[in-house]
Amino acid sequence: MERRRFIEVIAGALLATPLAVGIGVVLGGAPIVAQTPTKVATIGVLSLAPSVSAPWAVEALRKGLAEHGWVEDRTYRIVARDADGKAERLPAAAADLVALKVDVIVTSSTTAIRAARDATTTIPIVIAVGADPVAMGFAASLARPGGNITGLSILAGEIVAKRLELLKQAVPRATTVAVLLHGANPGNPTFVKALQETAPRLKLRLHPVEAREPAEFEATFDSITRAGANALWVIEDPVFHANAPRLVQLAAKHRLPAMWGNRLFVEAGGLMTYGLVYEDLWRRSAAYVDRILKGAKPADLPIEQPNKFDLVINLKTAKALGLTIPPSLLQRADEVIE
């Protein structure tokens, strides 16, 4: 009876504290150890502009994580920080994520990647969208990054050449192409160099112009008109993404046929894009997060390139600009907006 009573007391104690750590009891010679709670991983998202830390990007990341069996609020949580479009605020945003001791940081754009790298050399960093990380000094090579950064890379040369070729096909009369870039983006030289290498073959002259914030957009487009540019090529940047409708309106006002960085601009009324499917890249970044949280080291995970591109043409905008898009180009389009 005393032995039976002893067993009942011990069993009751175990039921009262099912998540206790380090309690071991011997019953019939077999130790019983209480379960240890599963750690909830914390995933930091760092971006320059709110548009990237806003729903579409994070939702794509969530979708990718779900495909790998992760459940939000049960096995992971997301903490997003952005710099409200001001590059000088990025270091503080990155430092905040480091202070929160996140398990991994997912980011995009060269400016934000650099801020994350400067904030930590130990927390893994996954690039969802970024310029060539080897050229930018973020990785030793694509095959073996060698540090705490890995992810998905845009190799500028190929996509720049294709975009410029498609713009020339859509606007054969174009001779001078204004190149709009965000003045604070350190990834710009990679794209400008690729443009300079491609333009002569297409008999195009380039006219680079900078804008750092929305307050400068109007004056920037006025300068494009004064320079006699008859087409526009926009280098991707989170600040531009966050202000897509405004930029599209200015291009229409100045009657500039434009090649934009992604379909977001064309859906807002821009002429055309041959670009990355950003939702797909953010979804694919989840595969890196999954492997890292399961013990893989960023240094050993090869950097991948995008494999999905969309050619989207807005025929309504073409008609408003007096352009006739060649049938051969329309046939190649993944989507035509009418």
SERO-4910 file (N, C-alpha, C, O; in steps of 0.05 Angstrom, whole numbers):
BEGIN
 pado doro    nc1    nc2    nc3   cac1   cac2   cac3    cc1    cc2    cc3    oc1    oc2    oc3
  Met    A     17    -24      0      0      0      0     17     25      0     12     44    -14
  Glu    A     39     24     16     56     48     17     70     52    -10     73     75    -19
  Arg    A     78     30    -24     90     33    -50     70     45    -70     77     62    -86
  Arg    A     45     35    -69     25     45    -87     19     75    -83     16     90   -102
  Arg    A     18     82    -58     13    111    -51     36    128    -61     31    150    -71
  Phe    A     60    118    -59     84    133    -68     82    139    -98     88    161   -108
  Ile    A     74    118   -113     72    120   -142     50    141   -149     54    156   -168
  Glu    A     28    141   -135      6    159   -141     14    188   -136      7    206   -151
  Val    A     29    193   -115     39    220   -108     58    230   -130     55    253   -139
  Ile    A     76    213   -138     96    221   -159     81    226   -185     87    246   -199
  Ala    A     62    209   -193     47    213   -217     32    239   -217     30    253   -237
  Gly    A     20    245   -194      5    270   -192     23    294   -195     16    314   -207
  Ala    A     47    293   -184     66    315   -186     74    319   -215     76    342   -224
  Leu    A     79    297   -230     86    299   -258     64    312   -274     69    328   -292
  Leu    A     39    304   -269     16    315   -284     13    345   -278      4    360   -295
  Ala    A     20    353   -254     17    381   -246     38    399   -259     34    423   -262
  Thr    A     61    387   -267     83    403   -280     92    389   -305    115    379   -306
  Pro    A     75    388   -326     82    372   -350    104    384   -366    117    369   -382
  Leu    A    111    410   -364    132    422   -380    157    428   -363    175    443   -372
  Ala    A    159    417   -340    182    422   -323    207    410   -337    205    390   -351
  Val    A    229    423   -333    254    415   -345    272    401   -325    275    411   -303
  Gly    A    283    378   -332    304    366   -316    294    349   -293    309    342   -275
  Ile    A    268    342   -293    257    325   -271    258    296   -281    247    290   -302
  Gly    A    271    279   -266    273    250   -274    264    233   -250    272    237   -228
  Val    A    246    213   -257    236    196   -236    239    167   -246    234    162   -270
  Val    A    246    149   -229    249    121   -236    225    106   -227    219    105   -203
  Leu    A    210     94   -247    188     77   -241    193     50   -254    194     48   -278
  Gly    A    196     31   -238    201      4   -250    228      4   -264    231    -12   -282
  Gly    A    247     20   -256    273     20   -267    277     37   -291    299     40   -301
  Ala    A    255     50   -303    257     67   -327    254     96   -320    234    103   -307
  Pro    A    273    113   -327    271    142   -320    250    155   -337    248    150   -361
  Ile    A    234    173   -326    215    189   -340    224    218   -339    228    229   -317
  Val    A    229    230   -362    238    258   -363    217    275   -376    207    269   -398
  Ala    A    209    296   -363    188    314   -373    198    327   -399    222    331   -403
  Gln    A    179    335   -418    185    347   -443    196    375   -440    187    390   -421
  Thr    A    214    383   -457    224    411   -458    208    426   -479    205    416   -501
  Pro    A    198    450   -474    182    465   -493    198    470   -519    222    475   -517
  Thr    A    185    468   -542    198    474   -567    202    504   -570    184    520   -564
  Lys    A    227    512   -578    233    540   -581    219    552   -605    218    540   -626
  Val    A    207    575   -602    195    590   -624    216    607   -637    227    625   -624
  Ala    A    222    602   -662    243    617   -676    234    645   -682    210    649   -688
  Thr    A    252    664   -680    245    692   -686    259    700   -712    284    699   -714
  Ile    A    244    708   -732    254    715   -758    251    745   -761    229    756   -761
  Gly    A    274    759   -765    273    788   -769    271    794   -798    284    781   -815
  Val    A    256    815   -805    254    824   -833    263    854   -833    251    870   -819
  Leu    A    284    860   -848    295    887   -849    292    898   -877    299    885   -897
  Ser    A    282    923   -879    278    935   -905    282    965   -904    279    977   -882
  Leu    A    288    977   -926    291   1006   -928    264   1020   -927    261   1039   -911
  Ala    A    246   1011   -943    219   1024   -944    198   1005   -933    200    981   -934
  Pro    A    176   1017   -922    155   1001   -911    142    982   -931    131    961   -922
  Ser    A    144    987   -957    131    970   -977    141    942   -976    127    923   -982
  Val    A    167    938   -968    178    911   -967    172    897   -941    169    873   -941
  Ser    A    170    912   -919    162    899   -894    132    897   -891    122    887   -871
  Ala    A    118    907   -911     88    906   -911     78    879   -921     94    862   -928
  Pro    A     52    876   -922     40    850   -926     50    833   -949     55    809   -945
  Trp    A     54    843   -973     59    825   -996     84    810   -993     85    786   -999
  Ala    A    106    823   -983    131    809   -980    130    789   -957    138    766   -960
  Val    A    121    798   -934    120    781   -911    100    758   -915    105    736   -906
  Glu    A     79    763   -930     59    742   -935     72    720   -953     66    697   -949
  Ala    A     88    729   -972    102    709   -989    122    693   -972    125    669   -977
  Leu    A    135    706   -954    154    692   -936    138    672   -919    147    649   -915
  Arg    A    115    680   -908     99    662   -892     90    637   -909     90    615   -899
  Lys    A     82    643   -934     74    621   -951     96    600   -955     92    576   -954
  Gly    A    121    611   -959    143    593   -963    150    577   -938    156    554   -939
  Leu    A    148    590   -915    153    576   -889    132    554   -885    139    533   -875
  Ala    A    107    560   -892     86    540   -889     92    515   -906     86    493   -898
  Glu    A    103    520   -930    110    498   -947    131    479   -935    134    456   -942
  His    A    147    491   -916    168    475   -903    159    466   -875    175    457   -859
  Gly    A    133    469   -869    122    458   -845    123    477   -821    117    468   -798
  Trp    A    129    502   -825    130    521   -802    102    533   -798     88    539   -817
  Val    A     95    537   -773     69    548   -765     73    573   -749     86    573   -728
  Glu    A     63    595   -759     67    621   -746     54    621   -718     33    610   -714
  Asp    A     69    633   -699     61    635   -671     63    608   -656     60    607   -631
  Arg    A     68    586   -670     73    561   -657    103    552   -659    115    544   -639
  Thr    A    113    555   -683    142    548   -687    159    571   -695    183    569   -695
  Tyr    A    146    593   -703    162    617   -710    145    642   -707    121    641   -706
  Arg    A    159    665   -705    146    691   -706    163    710   -723    187    706   -725
  Ile    A    150    730   -735    164    749   -751    164    776   -738    144    786   -727
  Val    A    188    789   -738    191    816   -728    202    833   -751    224    828   -760
  Ala    A    186    853   -760    194    869   -783    203    897   -774    191    909   -756
  Arg    A    225    907   -786    235    934   -781    242    947   -808    253    934   -826
  Asp    A    234    972   -812    241    986   -836    251   1014   -829    248   1023   -806
  Ala    A    263   1028   -849    274   1055   -844    258   1077   -856    267   1099   -859
  Asp    A    232   1071   -863    214   1091   -874    226   1105   -898    221   1129   -902
  Gly    A    241   1090   -914    253   1102   -938    277   1119   -934    288   1130   -953
  Lys    A    287   1121   -910    311   1138   -904    334   1120   -896    335   1107   -875
  Ala    A    354   1119   -915    377   1101   -912    392   1105   -885    402   1086   -874
  Glu    A    393   1130   -876    408   1135   -851    395   1122   -827    408   1120   -806
  Arg    A    370   1113   -829    357   1100   -806    361   1070   -806    354   1056   -787
  Leu    A    372   1059   -828    375   1030   -829    393   1018   -808    386    998   -796
  Pro    A    416   1031   -801    433   1019   -780    418   1015   -754    422    995   -741
  Ala    A    402   1035   -747    387   1032   -721    366   1010   -723    362    995   -704
  Ala    A    353   1007   -747    333    986   -750    347    959   -749    336    940   -737
  Ala    A    370    956   -761    385    931   -760    394    925   -732    393    902   -723
  Ala    A    404    945   -718    414    942   -691    391    933   -672    395    917   -653
  Asp    A    367    942   -678    344    935   -662    338    905   -665    333    891   -645
  Leu    A    340    894   -689    336    866   -694    358    849   -680    352    828   -669
  Val    A    382    859   -681    404    845   -668    400    844   -637    404    824   -624
  Ala    A    391    867   -627    386    869   -598    363    850   -589    363    840   -567
  Leu    A    344    845   -607    322    826   -601    331    797   -603    316    779   -597
  Lys    A    356    793   -611    368    766   -614    352    748   -632    346    725   -626
  Val    A    345    759   -656    330    743   -675    348    720   -685    373    722   -683
  Asp    A    336    699   -694    351    675   -703    362    678   -731    382    666   -738
  Val    A    349    694   -747    357    699   -775    345    725   -784    323    733   -775
  Ile    A    358    739   -803    348    764   -814    344    760   -844    362    751   -858
  Val    A    319    766   -853    313    765   -882    312    794   -892    298    811   -879
  Thr    A    325    800   -914    326    828   -923    327    830   -953    331    809   -966
  Ser    A    325    854   -964    327    858   -992    338    886   -997    336    904   -980
  Ser    A    350    890  -1020    363    915  -1029    390    917  -1017    395    910   -994
  Thr    A    409    927  -1033    437    929  -1025    440    945   -999    456    939   -982
  Thr    A    425    967   -997    428    985   -974    421    970   -948    436    972   -928
  Ala    A    399    956   -948    391    941   -924    409    918   -919    415    912   -895
  Ile    A    418    904   -939    437    882   -935    462    891   -922    472    879   -903
  Arg    A    472    914   -931    497    925   -919    492    933   -890    510    928   -873
  Ala    A    469    944   -884    463    952   -856    462    927   -838    472    928   -816
  Ala    A    450    906   -848    449    881   -833    476    869   -829    483    860   -807
  Arg    A    493    869   -850    520    858   -848    536    874   -828    552    863   -812
  Asp    A    533    901   -828    549    917   -810    540    914   -781    555    919   -762
  Ala    A    515    905   -777    504    902   -750    511    876   -737    512    874   -713
  Thr    A    517    855   -754    523    829   -742    539    812   -761    535    812   -785
  Thr    A    558    797   -749    573    778   -765    567    749   -756    578    730   -766
  Thr    A    548    747   -738    541    720   -727    512    712   -734    508    688   -739
  Ile    A    493    730   -733    466    723   -740    464    718   -770    473    735   -786
  Pro    A    453    695   -779    451    690   -808    433    711   -822    413    719   -811
  Ile    A    441    719   -846    427    738   -862    419    725   -888    436    714   -902
  Val    A    393    726   -895    383    714   -920    374    737   -938    357    753   -931
  Ile    A    385    738   -962    378    758   -982    354    748   -997    355    727  -1010
  Ala    A    331    762   -996    308    755  -1012    311    766  -1040    306    752  -1060
  Val    A    320    791  -1042    325    804  -1068    349    822  -1064    349    839  -1046
  Gly    A    369    819  -1082    392    836  -1079    410    835  -1104    409    815  -1119
  Ala    A    426    856  -1108    445    856  -1130    467    836  -1124    469    825  -1103
  Asp    A    484    831  -1144    505    811  -1143    521    813  -1116    536    833  -1112
  Pro    A    518    794  -1098    530    796  -1071    560    793  -1072    574    802  -1054
  Val    A    571    780  -1093    600    778  -1095    612    805  -1103    631    814  -1091
  Ala    A    599    818  -1123    609    844  -1132    606    865  -1109    622    883  -1107
  Met    A    586    861  -1092    581    881  -1071    598    874  -1046    597    889  -1026
  Gly    A    612    852  -1046    629    845  -1023    615    831  -1001    625    830   -978
  Phe    A    591    820  -1006    576    806   -985    582    777   -984    577    764   -964
  Ala    A    594    766  -1005    600    737  -1006    626    732  -1021    633    747  -1039
  Ala    A    640    711  -1013    665    704  -1027    660    693  -1055    674    699  -1074
  Ser    A    638    678  -1058    630    667  -1083    601    658  -1082    590    656  -1060
  Leu    A    589    654  -1105    561    645  -1105    559    616  -1095    540    609  -1081
  Ala    A    579    599  -1101    578    571  -1093    583    568  -1063    570    551  -1050
  Arg    A    601    583  -1052    607    582  -1023    610    610  -1013    632    622  -1014
  Pro    A    588    622  -1002    589    650   -993    610    655   -972    623    676   -973
  Gly    A    614    636   -954    637    639   -935    632    656   -911    650    656   -893
  Gly    A    610    669   -909    605    686   -885    578    680   -873    570    657   -872
  Asn    A    564    700   -863    538    696   -851    515    705   -870    493    708   -861
  Ile    A    522    709   -896    502    719   -915    499    699   -938    518    690   -949
  Thr    A    474    693   -945    468    677   -968    440    685   -978    428    704   -967
  Gly    A    430    672   -999    403    678  -1009    401    679  -1039    413    662  -1052
  Leu    A    386    698  -1049    380    700  -1078    392    725  -1090    389    747  -1078
  Ser    A    404    723  -1113    419    745  -1125    409    753  -1152    403    735  -1169
  Ile    A    408    779  -1158    402    789  -1185    429    794  -1198    444    811  -1188
  Leu    A    436    780  -1219    460    786  -1234    453    806  -1255    439    800  -1275
  Ala    A    462    831  -1251    452    854  -1266    455    852  -1297    437    859  -1311
  Gly    A    478    841  -1306    483    842  -1334    461    830  -1352    453    843  -1371
  Glu    A    452    806  -1345    433    793  -1362    406    807  -1362    394    811  -1384
  Ile    A    396    814  -1339    369    826  -1338    369    854  -1349    349    863  -1361
  Val    A    391    869  -1345    393    896  -1356    393    896  -1386    378    911  -1399
  Ala    A    409    878  -1398    410    876  -1427    382    870  -1439    374    882  -1458
  Lys    A    369    851  -1427    342    842  -1436    322    865  -1434    306    869  -1452
  Arg    A    322    879  -1412    303    901  -1408    308    923  -1429    288    934  -1440
  Leu    A    333    930  -1433    339    951  -1452    331    943  -1481    321    960  -1496
  Glu    A    336    918  -1488    328    908  -1514    298    910  -1518    288    918  -1539
  Leu    A    283    901  -1498    254    902  -1500    243    930  -1501    224    935  -1516
  Leu    A    255    949  -1486    247    977  -1488    251    988  -1516    234   1002  -1526
  Lys    A    274    981  -1527    280    991  -1554    261    979  -1575    253    993  -1594
  Gln    A    253    954  -1571    233    942  -1589    206    956  -1587    192    960  -1607
  Ala    A    199    963  -1563    173    976  -1559    173   1005  -1568    153   1016  -1577
  Val    A    197   1018  -1565    199   1046  -1573    223   1049  -1592    244   1059  -1584
  Pro    A    220   1040  -1617    242   1041  -1636    253   1069  -1641    277   1071  -1649
  Arg    A    237   1089  -1638    246   1117  -1643    264   1128  -1620    276   1149  -1623
  Ala    A    265   1113  -1598    281   1123  -1575    311   1125  -1582    322   1106  -1593
  Thr    A    323   1147  -1574    351   1151  -1578    366   1157  -1552    389   1151  -1548
  Thr    A    351   1171  -1534    362   1178  -1508    345   1166  -1486    321   1173  -1484
  Val    A    357   1150  -1469    342   1137  -1447    351   1149  -1421    374   1146  -1413
  Ala    A    332   1161  -1406    339   1170  -1379    339   1146  -1361    322   1129  -1362
  Val    A    359   1145  -1343    362   1124  -1324    357   1135  -1296    373   1150  -1286
  Leu    A    334   1128  -1285    327   1138  -1258    338   1120  -1237    332   1096  -1237
  Leu    A    353   1131  -1218    365   1115  -1197    362   1130  -1170    361   1154  -1169
  His    A    361   1114  -1149    360   1125  -1122    389   1132  -1114    406   1114  -1113
  Gly    A    394   1157  -1107    421   1166  -1103    436   1152  -1080    460   1152  -1080
  Ala    A    421   1141  -1061    435   1129  -1038    438   1098  -1040    447   1086  -1021
  Asn    A    430   1087  -1062    432   1058  -1065    460   1049  -1075    467   1056  -1098
  Pro    A    475   1036  -1059    502   1028  -1067    503   1007  -1089    525   1001  -1100
  Gly    A    480    995  -1096    479    976  -1117    478    988  -1145    480    974  -1165
  Asn    A    473   1014  -1146    470   1028  -1172    493   1023  -1192    488   1018  -1215
  Pro    A    518   1026  -1183    540   1023  -1202    540    997  -1218    548    997  -1242
  Thr    A    531    975  -1206    530    950  -1219    511    951  -1243    517    941  -1265
  Phe    A    488    963  -1238    468    965  -1259    476    986  -1281    472    981  -1305
  Val    A    487   1008  -1272    495   1029  -1291    517   1018  -1310    516   1023  -1334
  Lys    A    535   1003  -1299    557    991  -1315    545    972  -1336    553    973  -1359
  Ala    A    526    956  -1328    514    937  -1347    498    953  -1368    498    944  -1392
  Leu    A    485    974  -1361    471    991  -1381    491   1003  -1401    486   1004  -1425
  Gln    A    513   1013  -1390    533   1026  -1408    545   1006  -1428    552   1014  -1450
  Glu    A    546    981  -1420    557    961  -1437    537    953  -1459    545    944  -1481
  Thr    A    511    955  -1453    490    947  -1471    481    969  -1490    475    963  -1513
  Ala    A    480    993  -1480    468   1016  -1496    481   1020  -1523    466   1024  -1542
  Pro    A    507   1020  -1526    519   1025  -1553    509   1005  -1574    505   1013  -1597
  Arg    A    506    980  -1567    497    960  -1586    469    966  -1596    462    959  -1619
  Leu    A    453    980  -1580    425    987  -1587    424   1016  -1598    402   1026  -1603
  Lys    A    447   1028  -1600    448   1056  -1610    432   1075  -1592    417   1092  -1602
  Leu    A    436   1072  -1567    422   1088  -1547    442   1104  -1530    464   1095  -1524
  Arg    A    434   1129  -1524    450   1145  -1506    436   1146  -1479    412   1148  -1477
  Leu    A    452   1143  -1458    441   1143  -1431    443   1170  -1417    462   1185  -1421
  His    A    422   1176  -1401    422   1201  -1386    415   1195  -1357    391   1196  -1350
  Pro    A    435   1188  -1340    428   1181  -1312    419   1205  -1296    429   1227  -1298
  Val    A    398   1201  -1280    387   1222  -1262    382   1209  -1234    375   1185  -1233
  Glu    A    385   1225  -1213    382   1214  -1186    358   1227  -1172    351   1250  -1177
  Ala    A    346   1211  -1154    325   1221  -1136    328   1206  -1110    328   1181  -1111
  Arg    A    329   1219  -1088    333   1206  -1062    307   1204  -1047    304   1186  -1030
  Glu    A    288   1221  -1052    263   1221  -1037    241   1232  -1054    246   1246  -1074
  Pro    A    216   1226  -1047    193   1234  -1064    192   1264  -1069    182   1273  -1090
  Ala    A    202   1281  -1051    201   1310  -1055    218   1318  -1079    214   1340  -1090
  Glu    A    236   1301  -1088    253   1307  -1111    243   1297  -1137    253   1304  -1158
  Phe    A    222   1281  -1137    212   1268  -1161    205   1288  -1183    213   1285  -1206
  Glu    A    189   1308  -1176    179   1327  -1196    203   1341  -1211    203   1342  -1235
  Ala    A    222   1351  -1195    245   1364  -1207    261   1345  -1224    272   1353  -1245
  Thr    A    263   1320  -1216    279   1300  -1231    266   1295  -1258    281   1294  -1278
  Phe    A    240   1293  -1259    227   1288  -1285    228   1313  -1303    230   1311  -1327
  Asp    A    228   1337  -1291    231   1361  -1306    259   1362  -1320    262   1370  -1343
  Ser    A    279   1353  -1305    306   1352  -1316    309   1331  -1339    324   1335  -1358
  Ile    A    294   1309  -1336    293   1289  -1357    282   1301  -1383    293   1296  -1405
  Thr    A    261   1316  -1381    248   1328  -1404    267   1349  -1417    270   1350  -1441
  Arg    A    281   1365  -1400    299   1385  -1411    323   1372  -1425    334   1383  -1444
  Ala    A    330   1348  -1416    353   1334  -1429    345   1321  -1456    363   1310  -1470
  Gly    A    320   1321  -1462    311   1310  -1488    308   1280  -1488    308   1268  -1510
  Ala    A    307   1268  -1465    303   1239  -1464    276   1231  -1476    256   1245  -1470
  Asn    A    275   1209  -1491    249   1201  -1502    241   1172  -1493    224   1160  -1505
  Ala    A    255   1163  -1472    247   1138  -1459    259   1138  -1431    277   1153  -1425
  Leu    A    249   1120  -1414    258   1119  -1386    264   1091  -1377    248   1072  -1384
  Trp    A    285   1087  -1363    293   1061  -1352    297   1065  -1322    314   1081  -1314
  Val    A    283   1050  -1305    283   1054  -1276    299   1032  -1262    291   1009  -1264
  Ile    A    320   1039  -1247    334   1020  -1231    319   1015  -1206    310   1033  -1192
  Glu    A    314    989  -1200    297    982  -1177    308    992  -1151    332    993  -1146
  Asp    A    289   1000  -1134    296   1010  -1107    271   1009  -1090    249   1016  -1100
  Pro    A    273   1002  -1064    250   1001  -1047    235   1028  -1045    210   1028  -1042
  Val    A    249   1050  -1046    236   1076  -1044    218   1081  -1069    197   1092  -1067
  Phe    A    228   1072  -1092    212   1074  -1117    188   1056  -1115    166   1063  -1124
  His    A    192   1032  -1105    169   1013  -1102    147   1025  -1085    123   1023  -1091
  Ala    A    155   1038  -1063    136   1050  -1045    121   1073  -1056    100   1082  -1046
  Asn    A    132   1084  -1078    119   1108  -1091    112   1103  -1120    113   1121  -1136
  Ala    A    105   1078  -1126    100   1070  -1154     79   1087  -1167     84   1096  -1189
  Pro    A     55   1091  -1155     35   1107  -1169     44   1135  -1176     38   1145  -1198
  Arg    A     59   1148  -1158     69   1175  -1163     88   1176  -1187     86   1193  -1204
  Leu    A    107   1157  -1187    126   1156  -1209    113   1150  -1236    120   1162  -1256
  Val    A     94   1132  -1236     79   1126  -1260     64   1150  -1271     64   1155  -1295
  Gln    A     52   1165  -1253     38   1190  -1260     57   1210  -1273     49   1223  -1292
  Leu    A     80   1213  -1261    100   1232  -1272    110   1224  -1299    114   1241  -1317
  Ala    A    114   1198  -1303    122   1188  -1329    101   1194  -1350    107   1201  -1373
  Ala    A     75   1190  -1343     53   1196  -1361     51   1225  -1367     47   1233  -1390
  Lys    A     55   1242  -1346     54   1271  -1350     75   1280  -1369     69   1298  -1386
  His    A     98   1269  -1368    121   1277  -1386    122   1260  -1411    141   1263  -1427
  Arg    A    102   1243  -1415     99   1226  -1439    125   1210  -1444    136   1210  -1466
  Leu    A    133   1196  -1423    158   1180  -1425    151   1150  -1424    141   1140  -1404
  Pro    A    155   1136  -1446    152   1107  -1446    173   1096  -1427    197   1102  -1430
  Ala    A    165   1079  -1409    184   1070  -1388    185   1040  -1385    165   1026  -1387
  Met    A    209   1031  -1380    214   1003  -1371    217   1003  -1341    236   1015  -1330
  Trp    A    198    990  -1327    198    990  -1298    210    964  -1287    214    945  -1302
  Gly    A    215    964  -1261    229    942  -1249    211    918  -1244    221    895  -1243
  Asn    A    185    922  -1240    167    899  -1235    139    906  -1242    132    929  -1247
  Arg    A    121    886  -1241     94    889  -1250     78    909  -1233     57    919  -1242
  Leu    A     87    914  -1208     73    933  -1191     69    960  -1206     48    972  -1204
  Phe    A     89    969  -1221     88    995  -1235     69    993  -1259     54   1012  -1265
  Val    A     69    970  -1273     52    967  -1296     23    965  -1288      5    976  -1302
  Glu    A     18    952  -1266    -10    951  -1256    -20    978  -1247    -44    984  -1247
  Ala    A     -1    996  -1240     -8   1024  -1233    -10   1042  -1257    -16   1066  -1254
  Gly    A     -5   1031  -1281     -7   1047  -1306     18   1051  -1321     18   1065  -1341
  Gly    A     41   1039  -1313     66   1041  -1327     65   1025  -1353     47   1008  -1356
  Leu    A     82   1031  -1372     81   1018  -1398     88    989  -1398     73    972  -1407
  Met    A    112    982  -1387    120    954  -1389    141    947  -1367    154    964  -1356
  Thr    A    144    921  -1363    164    911  -1345    173    884  -1355    157    867  -1364
  Tyr    A    199    879  -1352    209    852  -1354    225    849  -1328    247    858  -1325
  Gly    A    212    835  -1310    224    836  -1283    220    811  -1267    208    791  -1275
  Leu    A    232    813  -1244    230    791  -1225    202    789  -1213    188    808  -1211
  Val    A    195    765  -1206    170    760  -1192    177    761  -1162    185    740  -1151
  Tyr    A    174    784  -1149    185    788  -1122    171    769  -1102    185    760  -1084
  Glu    A    146    764  -1105    132    746  -1087    146    719  -1088    148    705  -1067
  Asp    A    154    710  -1112    167    684  -1114    194    684  -1100    201    664  -1088
  Leu    A    209    706  -1102    235    707  -1089    232    707  -1059    247    693  -1045
  Trp    A    213    722  -1048    209    721  -1019    199    694  -1010    207    685   -988
  Arg    A    183    681  -1026    174    653  -1019    198    635  -1019    201    618  -1001
  Arg    A    215    637  -1039    239    620  -1041    259    625  -1019    274    607  -1011
  Ser    A    260    650  -1009    278    655   -987    272    639   -962    289    634   -945
  Ala    A    247    630   -960    239    614   -937    254    587   -936    258    576   -914
  Ala    A    262    577   -959    278    552   -960    304    555   -946    314    537   -932
  Tyr    A    317    579   -949    342    585   -935    337    587   -905    352    576   -889
  Val    A    316    601   -898    309    604   -869    305    577   -857    314    571   -835
  Asp    A    290    560   -871    284    533   -861    310    518   -855    313    506   -834
  Arg    A    328    517   -874    353    502   -871    371    514   -849    383    499   -834
  Ile    A    371    540   -847    388    553   -827    377    547   -799    392    540   -781
  Leu    A    350    549   -796    338    543   -770    341    514   -762    339    507   -738
  Lys    A    347    497   -781    351    468   -776    381    461   -773    388    438   -771
  Gly    A    397    482   -773    426    477   -767    446    483   -789    470    482   -784
  Ala    A    436    489   -814    455    494   -836    469    521   -832    457    539   -819
  Lys    A    493    524   -842    508    549   -840    506    565   -866    509    553   -888
  Pro    A    500    591   -865    499    607   -889    524    605   -907    522    605   -931
  Ala    A    547    602   -894    572    600   -909    572    577   -928    587    578   -948
  Asp    A    556    556   -923    557    532   -939    533    530   -958    531    511   -974
  Leu    A    515    550   -958    491    548   -975    495    565  -1000    497    590   -998
  Pro    A    496    553  -1023    501    568  -1048    480    590  -1053    456    586  -1047
  Ile    A    489    612  -1064    471    634  -1071    458    627  -1098    471    621  -1117
  Glu    A    431    629  -1098    416    622  -1123    408    647  -1138    409    669  -1127
  Gln    A    401    643  -1163    392    665  -1180    362    662  -1186    352    640  -1185
  Pro    A    348    684  -1192    320    682  -1199    316    664  -1224    333    664  -1242
  Asn    A    294    650  -1224    288    633  -1248    261    639  -1259    251    624  -1276
  Lys    A    249    661  -1250    222    667  -1259    221    697  -1265    225    714  -1248
  Phe    A    214    704  -1290    212    731  -1299    186    735  -1313    176    717  -1327
  Asp    A    175    759  -1311    150    766  -1324    154    789  -1343    166    809  -1336
  Leu    A    143    786  -1368    141    809  -1387    112    817  -1387     95    802  -1396
  Val    A    107    841  -1376     80    851  -1374     78    878  -1389     95    895  -1385
  Ile    A     58    880  -1407     55    904  -1423     28    916  -1419      8    902  -1419
  Asn    A     27    942  -1415      1    956  -1411     -6    970  -1438      4    991  -1445
  Leu    A    -25    957  -1453    -33    968  -1479    -48    994  -1476    -46   1011  -1494
  Lys    A    -63    998  -1455    -77   1023  -1451    -57   1046  -1449    -62   1067  -1461
  Thr    A    -35   1042  -1435    -15   1063  -1433     -1   1067  -1459      5   1090  -1467
  Ala    A      4   1045  -1474     17   1048  -1500      1   1065  -1519     11   1083  -1532
  Lys    A    -26   1061  -1519    -43   1077  -1536    -43   1106  -1527    -43   1124  -1544
  Ala    A    -43   1111  -1501    -42   1139  -1492    -17   1153  -1500    -16   1177  -1503
  Leu    A      5   1138  -1503     31   1149  -1511     34   1150  -1541     54   1159  -1552
  Gly    A     14   1139  -1556     16   1138  -1585     35   1117  -1595     45   1119  -1617
  Leu    A     39   1096  -1579     57   1074  -1588     41   1050  -1599     19   1044  -1589
  Thr    A     53   1038  -1619     42   1013  -1629     62    990  -1622     84    989  -1633
  Ile    A     54    974  -1603     72    952  -1594     73    931  -1616     52    921  -1624
  Pro    A     96    923  -1625     99    902  -1645     85    876  -1637     87    868  -1614
  Pro    A     70    863  -1655     56    838  -1649     76    817  -1638     68    801  -1620
  Ser    A    100    816  -1648    119    796  -1638    126    800  -1609    130    781  -1594
  Leu    A    125    825  -1599    130    831  -1571    106    824  -1554    109    813  -1532
  Leu    A     82    829  -1565     58    822  -1550     56    792  -1547     46    782  -1526
  Gln    A     64    777  -1567     63    748  -1565     82    736  -1544     76    715  -1533
  Arg    A    103    751  -1539    123    742  -1519    114    749  -1490    124    737  -1471
  Ala    A     95    767  -1488     87    777  -1462     73    755  -1445     57    739  -1456
  Asp    A     79    755  -1419     65    737  -1401     38    747  -1395     19    732  -1389
  Glu    A     35    774  -1396      9    786  -1391      7    812  -1406     26    828  -1407
  Val    A    -16    817  -1418    -22    843  -1432    -46    855  -1418    -67    844  -1416
  Ile    A    -42    880  -1408    -63    894  -1394    -77    913  -1414    -63    930  -1426
  Glu    A   -103    910  -1417   -117    926  -1437   -138    944  -1423   -152    959  -1436
***
